[in-house]
Amino acid sequence: MGLISAEQYKESLNDGRVVYYKGEKIENVATHPDLGVCADLMAIDYEMAENPEFRDLAVIKDPESGAEISRYYYKPQNADDLLKAHELIVKATELGDGYIPLAHDIGADALNAINITANMIGNQDYIDRIENYRKTLQQEDLATCAGVTCVKGDRMLRPSDPGQAHPDFYIRKVDQNEKGIIVRGAKIHITGAAYCNDIIVLPCRAMTEADADYALSFAIPANTKGIRQVCRPFRSHLSPLEFPNTRPVRVHTDSLIVFDDVLVPWERVFLCGEWKFAATLVYNFALMHRRTGCSYRIPLSEQLVGAAVAIADYNGISKAPHVREKITDLVIYLETLKSLSKTACYDFVMRGGLAVPNPIATNMAKYHFAHYYHDVVKIVQDLAGGLVVTAPSYRDYQLVEMQADIDKYLQGVKEVSTENRLRMFDLIRRITSSDLETICLHGEGSPMAERMTIFMEAGKVLAECKQLVEEMAQVTK
Ligand SMILES: Cc1cc2nc3c(=O)[nH]c(=O)nc-3n(C[C@H](O)[C@H](O)[C@H](O)COP(=O)(O)OP(=O)(O)OC[C@H]3O[C@@H](n4cnc5c(N)ncnc54)[C@H](O)[C@@H]3O)c2cc1C
C-alpha cells in the first residue's frame, strides 16, 4: 500500500471505534466538529509527505525494499537520522502552530523503544514480531499513539498489591489462548488515541516478579472489540469574543482508554511477563520521547519569545533596561533548548542496534524546558501587562458607540493600531492559557513596581548591613 494521503487517513478513522466525548458516542471522529479539528492537525503529517516542499524531510527510501516510507518509521542508525527526525518534528510543529501533529512520532518512540528492548532481551520471537510490525507501519502508513500511563490507583502500592481497591489499575494479562492474550485495565491521558489507527501499549513503571502479569507491551487497532475511549473536553474553535482569525485552531485531546478483556494476537505482543525488562522498556521510551518532546517544544518556545518581543514593542517598553534583560533571558532559554536538542542527536549512542539520542543531553534539554517554562510565561505576561485578562472583547470592540473610545484609550505606541495590540493580547492569552497566572502577576501592581518598592523600602536595612562590614573592616570615617 505505501504512503497514504491525508484524506485516506481521515477516511480510515470511520471504523466503528467506540469513542465518547462530552457525553455522546461519536459516530465518526474525523467529521465531528470538535474531534475533526484534532484529526485535521494529525493530518498535517500526511500533508507534509504529499507536499514537494517537505517531502525530502518527511519521506525516506527504505534501504531494504526501496519503497518510500514515513521517516518516522525508519530505524535511526546515526546522528544524521536523528537530526533529520528532529528537524521533521520541528517543522511539523511549526505547521501545527505550536502543536505537534502526532500521527507517527510518539508511536515511533514506542516502536523504537520496543525494538531496542527486544534486542536487549535477545528474544527472537519478540525481535521478529517488532520488525514485522515496523514493516506493517511502514507499508500501511498507520497513525499510532503510545499508551504508557496507567490509571494506577493508589500510587504507593504496586500493581499486584492486594491493598489496591482492585487488580486492574495497571493493564494486565487475565488469560491467554492459542490466538493471543486477553488484557484488562485502563490507560489515561493518551494523546491522539481517539483519532489514531493503532495504540501501542507499554508498561508505565518497573515491575517485580509478583507483577509479572502486568509486564506487558503490545499494539492493537483502536477499533478492536472491548476498547472504549472517553476524550477530555477541549476548546476547538475561537470564541466569538476573540478577534476573528482565519488560521485553523490547532488542538489535541487525550483519552481514558478502557481495555475490557481485549484479545491481542500473539504477533502483536512484544512483552509478556518478562518483568525485569519492564523498567528497561519504560527507560528506553522515556529517552526517545523526551527528545521528541524537546523538538516539538522549540516552536512553542519561539511563540513565547515572539510574543514577548512583539508586546514589548507595542507597549513602547522594548528599550527599557529591565525589558532587555528579560528578553535576553528568553533568548538564552530558547537557544539552550535548541542547542541541547541538537547535541543530543550529534552525541548519540548505539543501543539495541538503534541510534538513540544522548541520554544526558536529552534529559537536560527536557529539564531545562520544563524547569524554566513558567519563568518564560511569567516574562511574557509581565511585559504584556494586565490587559491580557482585562481587555474588552472583540464583541465590545465592535460596538459602534465604544470602538472610538477603545481605539483611543487602549493604544500603546502610535505606530501600532489598537486592534493589532488587542489581537496580540488574544494570542498571548491563548498561548499562556492561565488567566490566574496573569492575575497573580499583575494584581496589586506589576512585578517591576513591586521590585522598585522593595528597593526603596530597603534603605534602612542596607545601611545597617553596610555599617556591619565597615565595622569589621575597621574603616575610618
Ligand atoms: C496533556 C497530557 C498529555 C499526555 N499524553 C500522554 C500520552 O500520549 N501517553 C501517555 O502514556 N501518557 C501521557 N501523559 C501522561 C503523563 O506522562 C503523566 O501525566 C505523568 O506521567 C504523571 O502521571 P499522572 O498524571 O498519573 O500523575 P501521578 O502519577 O498521579 O502524579 C501526581 C503526583 O504524585 C506523585 N507520585 C506518583 N506516584 C508516586 C509514588 N509512587 N511515590 C511518590 N510520589 C508519587 C508524582 O510525583 C506527582 O507529584 C500525558 C499527560 C498530560 C498532562
The ligand as an ORCA input file, in Angstrom:
! r2SCAN-3c Opt
* xyz 0 1
  C      -1.671     16.775     28.341
  C      -1.048     15.440     28.662
  C      -0.794     14.530     27.633
  C      -0.267     13.271     27.919
  N      -0.085     12.364     26.897
  C       0.279     11.097     27.191
  C       0.361     10.102     26.183
  O       0.145     10.366     24.991
  N       0.691      8.837     26.552
  C       0.939      8.505     27.847
  O       1.212      7.339     28.109
  N       0.880      9.420     28.836
  C       0.558     10.705     28.537
  N       0.501     11.651     29.541
  C       0.734     11.220     30.904
  C       1.930     11.786     31.624
  O       3.080     11.095     31.268
  C       1.557     11.673     33.112
  O       0.684     12.744     33.399
  C       2.728     11.675     34.049
  O       3.462     10.518     33.884
  C       2.256     11.762     35.508
  O       1.344     10.755     35.784
  P      -0.087     11.123     36.408
  O      -0.689     12.218     35.625
  O      -0.854      9.858     36.523
  O       0.215     11.715     37.808
  P       0.556     10.949     39.168
  O       1.405      9.786     38.879
  O      -0.688     10.741     39.920
  O       1.457     12.028     39.892
  C       0.902     13.023     40.749
  C       1.911     13.310     41.844
  O       2.085     12.131     42.615
  C       3.498     11.833     42.729
  N       3.629     10.374     42.761
  C       3.105      9.488     41.888
  N       3.450      8.244     42.238
  C       4.209      8.334     43.350
  C       4.867      7.396     44.185
  N       4.817      6.099     43.951
  N       5.569      7.854     45.243
  C       5.630      9.172     45.495
  N       5.030     10.123     44.748
  C       4.316      9.709     43.681
  C       4.121     12.449     41.484
  O       5.496     12.711     41.663
  C       3.310     13.710     41.336
  O       3.816     14.717     42.159
  C       0.027     12.921     29.263
  C      -0.196     13.851     30.278
  C      -0.715     15.089     30.002
  C      -0.966     16.047     31.141
*
